[in-house]
Amino acid sequence: MAKKPTARSEYVMFDVIYEDGSQRSNRKVEAHLLGGLDGDEPARTAIMDQDRAISEKSGLPPLQIKTIRRSGK
């Protein structure tokens, strides 16, 4: 039996550089959050939310983001 089609989310990948010099590559942000007048700035908020969730699970404080840029640029 065929599966029902599910809604697909499009993602944009970002490289994140933190204040301590560490880097995380290919962080996913949903494409519908980006664009408009704010450009890629909503990606920072989405990645901070992801970091906060990871921090809660690991028990370590979240790192401060220095810069973000789209992967592959």
SULNOR-V943960 format. One record per residue. N is the residue number from 1. PHI is phi in radians with two decimals (NA if undefined). Layout:
n: {N | N}
phi: {PHI | PHI}
//
This chain:
n: {1 | 2 | 3 | 4 | 5 | 6 | 7 | 8 | 9 | 10 | 11 | 12 | 13 | 14 | 15 | 16 | 17 | 18 | 19 | 20 | 21 | 22 | 23 | 24 | 25 | 26 | 27 | 28 | 29 | 30 | 31 | 32 | 33 | 34 | 35 | 36 | 37 | 38 | 39 | 40 | 41 | 42 | 43 | 44 | 45 | 46 | 47 | 48 | 49 | 50 | 51 | 52 | 53 | 54 | 55 | 56 | 57 | 58 | 59 | 60 | 61 | 62 | 63 | 64 | 65 | 66 | 67 | 68 | 69 | 70 | 71 | 72 | 73}
phi: {NA | -1.30 | -1.41 | -1.25 | -1.18 | -1.89 | -1.18 | -1.75 | -1.77 | -1.63 | -2.14 | -2.03 | -1.68 | -2.24 | -1.73 | -2.06 | -1.97 | -1.71 | -1.02 | -1.42 | 1.65 | -1.33 | -2.34 | -2.14 | -1.81 | 1.01 | -1.42 | -1.48 | -2.34 | -1.11 | -1.11 | -1.16 | -1.36 | -1.71 | 1.63 | 1.18 | -1.23 | -1.49 | 1.06 | -1.63 | -1.04 | -1.07 | -1.11 | -1.04 | -1.13 | -1.11 | -1.21 | -1.09 | -1.12 | -1.09 | -1.09 | -1.12 | -1.15 | -1.11 | -1.08 | -1.08 | -1.29 | -1.53 | 1.45 | -1.76 | -1.20 | -1.21 | -1.45 | -1.43 | -1.39 | -1.60 | -2.52 | -2.29 | -2.66 | -1.13 | -1.11 | 1.52 | -1.75}
//
